Structures are given as structure tokens and as C-alpha cells.
Amino acid sequence: MNESNPEPSQSCRESKRGEITRRIFLGRVSLALAGVGAAIVTLPMIGFILAPLYRKEPEVWRTVGSVGDFKVGETSSVEFLDSSPLPWAGMTAKTAAWLRRTGDRDFIAFAINCSHLGCPVRWQSSAGLFMCPCHGGVYYADGSVAAGPPPAPLARYPVRVWGGEVQIQTQPIKIQRS
């Protein structure tokens, strides 16, 4: 047996009086700090993953203009705040819709996002079509799919006339993946 490398005895790990050595103490503190660090990193990630399951987006009526601002038969782009703007969102809290006046007090509002991948669609008044520049999606004036990859028609927002003003009910728009 080699005397230069003796196996550490129990007395090297703990003193005879039951005291913990510095090595064992620092090892336990390191493990505790690693556990706290792992919890600090993991808990927000779990919250981020589970939040959509429990968060209900508020549905808020946003005024987009007075009835007289829109001509019957025309489609206009309107901007409004998201249903739940965050204080730090800035310009990203704004969203838009395509609003068409179909009668004296009748309006239709289409989401500005393509149902394929969420790209913003453009209204081509000369053709009477909504066009998606990303993958060539085309929608008829009523929002139904005319051509291309979109799996569903353009989403619609509820619209009402309240006190002479046109209001859109903001709500999250679902993008369907094909």
C-alpha cells in the first residue's frame, strides 16, 4: 500500500465532534445556490409556456371613426389599439383592419392578416381583391379564399355603430397553419 496517498478517513470529512468541514459546507452551499439559480431560470419559462392556457384576452370596442368618414361600398384601412396593449408595447400595440361600409349603418371589418402565415394583406380596389404579398394568397371582396395557400377566409371583427361612431371589437386573431 502506498503511504503517500492514504484514503481519507472519516475524521477528514467530519471532525470528531460532529462538525462539518469547510469542504462539505461549501459543497452544500453550492448545491443550494445551483437549485435557486435553476428555479429562477425555469419558473419564468414554465409561466411563458402555460400563460396562453390561462390568459383570456379582453374584448374591447375601439372607435375607428364616425359613420360619415366612410363611403358606402368603399374599403378603407383603419388603425386601432390591440385588445390588451402592454405599457411598454409602443407602436406594436397598434393593429389594423380593412373596414367596408355596405349600407347606411352596416359595416364589415376584415383582419389585415392573411390566414396562412399572418402577412398583411393589401386591398386592390381596381380588382376587388385582397392580395397577400408573402405567398400569393388572394381573397375575394367578401374575404373568402380565391387562390393560393390560405387555408381559411380572412378573419372578421365584430362591428357596431354606437352613437354615430363606428366601433370594432378587438380580439385575438387566430392564424391557421397549413
VOGU-3710 file (C-alpha; in Angstrom, 3 decimals, decimal comma):
1> mnesnpepsq> 0,000/0,000/0,000  1,275/3,425/-0,906  1,631/5,648/2,167  1,736/8,905/0,175  -1,964/8,585/-0,825  -3,747/7,361/2,215  -7,532/7,053/1,891  -9,249/9,899/3,703  -10,623/8,788/6,971  -13,957/9,769/8,481
11> screskrgei> -12,119/12,265/10,625  -11,033/14,214/7,496  -14,633/14,574/6,317  -16,163/15,467/9,648  -14,421/16,291/12,819  -14,781/14,019/15,787  -17,211/16,401/17,460  -19,789/16,175/14,558  -18,777/19,486/12,991  -18,983/19,884/9,217
21> trriflgrvs> -15,771/20,642/7,398  -15,379/23,655/5,147  -15,380/21,420/2,045  -18,732/19,833/2,902  -20,250/23,205/3,854  -19,169/24,864/0,590  -20,406/21,856/-1,377  -23,852/22,110/0,189  -23,991/25,888/-0,323  -23,028/25,397/-3,986
31> lalagvgaai> -25,811/22,850/-4,474  -28,357/25,149/-2,807  -27,300/28,111/-4,982  -27,453/25,947/-8,114  -31,002/24,889/-7,191  -32,067/28,500/-6,648  -30,479/29,513/-9,959  -32,240/26,690/-11,799  -35,582/27,740/-10,272  -35,010/31,380/-11,265
41> vtlpmigfil> -34,438/30,337/-14,872  -37,049/27,569/-15,107  -40,117/29,133/-13,454  -40,476/32,054/-15,917  -40,126/29,637/-18,843  -42,877/27,426/-17,447  -45,055/30,501/-16,924  -44,425/31,620/-20,514  -45,426/28,211/-21,852  -48,562/27,892/-19,696
51> aplyrkepev> -49,766/31,530/-19,887  -51,779/31,157/-23,117  -53,805/28,387/-21,492  -54,993/30,627/-18,674  -54,937/34,136/-20,140  -58,191/35,420/-21,578  -57,694/38,315/-23,929  -60,170/41,094/-23,246  -62,590/42,006/-25,994  -62,799/45,794/-26,175
61> wrtvgsvgdf> -64,787/48,027/-28,523  -62,474/50,563/-30,215  -63,748/53,574/-32,132  -62,242/53,829/-35,628  -64,131/56,874/-36,917  -67,540/58,409/-37,388  -70,102/56,909/-39,770  -69,700/59,893/-42,114  -65,973/59,174/-42,559  -66,713/56,080/-44,659
71> kvgetssvef> -68,432/55,944/-48,075  -70,857/53,155/-48,913  -69,144/50,452/-50,984  -65,567/51,527/-50,203  -62,974/49,548/-48,272  -60,654/51,533/-46,004  -57,786/50,676/-43,723  -58,394/51,631/-40,078  -55,967/51,546/-37,144  -56,814/50,874/-33,506
81> ldssplpwag> -55,184/49,683/-30,299  -54,814/45,987/-29,578  -57,281/44,494/-27,086  -54,660/44,333/-24,346  -51,858/46,796/-25,027  -48,930/46,486/-22,676  -47,442/49,693/-21,228  -44,118/49,120/-22,993  -45,610/47,969/-26,333  -45,358/51,373/-28,024
91> mtaktaawlr> -46,214/51,209/-31,738  -46,631/47,428/-31,618  -49,845/47,895/-29,621  -51,487/49,244/-32,773  -53,199/46,940/-35,202  -55,341/47,483/-38,263  -58,317/46,122/-40,156  -59,978/46,569/-43,518  -63,363/48,227/-42,981  -66,047/48,213/-45,673
101> rtgdrdfiaf> -69,278/50,154/-45,432  -72,018/48,037/-47,024  -75,074/50,093/-46,130  -76,369/53,079/-44,241  -75,350/51,631/-40,848  -73,812/48,315/-41,959  -70,091/47,609/-41,889  -67,794/44,593/-42,301  -64,285/44,505/-40,814  -61,666/42,043/-42,037
111> aincshlgcp> -58,413/41,242/-40,263  -55,450/42,713/-42,046  -53,515/39,446/-41,592  -53,532/36,568/-44,079  -54,905/33,342/-42,607  -51,898/31,430/-43,980  -48,907/32,921/-42,162  -50,179/36,259/-40,887  -48,652/38,551/-43,513  -50,529/41,839/-44,012
121> vrwqssaglf> -52,917/41,720/-46,978  -53,489/44,682/-49,327  -56,816/45,750/-50,770  -56,676/46,164/-54,552  -59,764/48,277/-55,266  -59,329/48,041/-59,059  -59,504/44,221/-58,905  -61,826/43,994/-55,904  -59,433/41,538/-54,216  -57,307/41,279/-51,105
131> mcpchggvyy> -53,740/40,242/-52,012  -51,112/38,671/-49,760  -47,565/39,534/-50,870  -45,837/36,707/-48,979  -47,058/33,572/-50,777  -49,522/34,856/-53,362  -52,710/34,370/-51,384  -55,774/36,028/-52,922  -59,126/36,721/-51,264  -62,398/37,888/-52,784
141> adgsvaagpp> -64,053/41,078/-51,546  -66,132/39,055/-49,073  -62,926/37,643/-47,504  -63,259/34,125/-48,933  -60,206/32,444/-50,466  -59,815/32,978/-54,215  -56,370/31,434/-54,790  -53,092/30,473/-53,203  -52,192/28,733/-49,976  -54,529/30,381/-47,402
151> paplarypvr> -56,430/27,603/-45,584  -59,331/29,801/-44,473  -61,045/33,091/-45,289  -59,901/36,356/-43,749  -60,912/36,611/-40,116  -63,613/39,148/-39,294  -64,035/41,543/-36,425  -67,466/42,329/-34,993  -68,504/45,892/-35,934  -71,167/48,162/-34,476
161> vwggevqiqt> -72,360/51,728/-34,837  -72,584/53,370/-31,427  -73,573/56,999/-31,047  -72,736/57,823/-34,668  -69,284/56,252/-34,416  -68,042/53,013/-35,948  -66,504/50,634/-33,424  -64,595/47,398/-33,906  -64,463/44,761/-31,192  -60,808/43,921/-30,789
171> qpikiqrs> -59,925/40,314/-30,163  -57,011/37,999/-30,852  -56,958/36,772/-34,449  -56,042/33,120/-34,910  -53,586/32,308/-37,685  -54,223/28,844/-39,081  -51,135/26,913/-40,040  -51,486/24,714/-43,082
//
